[in-house]
Amino acid sequence: MNRTHSIELLNVAVGDELQAVHQYMYFHFHLTDQGFEPLAVLFKRTAIEEMGHVEALAERILFLKGDVKMQAAGPSRPSPTLRRCW
């Protein structure tokens, strides 16, 4: 696999991880607002762990002399189906 392709794949992973951070923080905010603090803290901790993954991926991309694309993979809002469950 060549360097350029490796960087592209790593940037896809960065986008996926950033999307996860957005989703976990979304639920953290809403659970805090609804008074579910212990569960909200768990979501926040998980988001911070995902940020560590982004950092590791970014370091590898930079090691390969690439440009880190800090763009989430998709929309950061849950689907309408998930909202109905609340």
Secondary structure, 3 states (H helix, E strand, C coil): CCHHHHHHHHHHHHHHHHHHHHHHHHHHHHHHHCCCHHHHHHHHHHHHHHHHHHHHHHHHHHHCCCCCCCCCCCCCCCCHHHHHCC
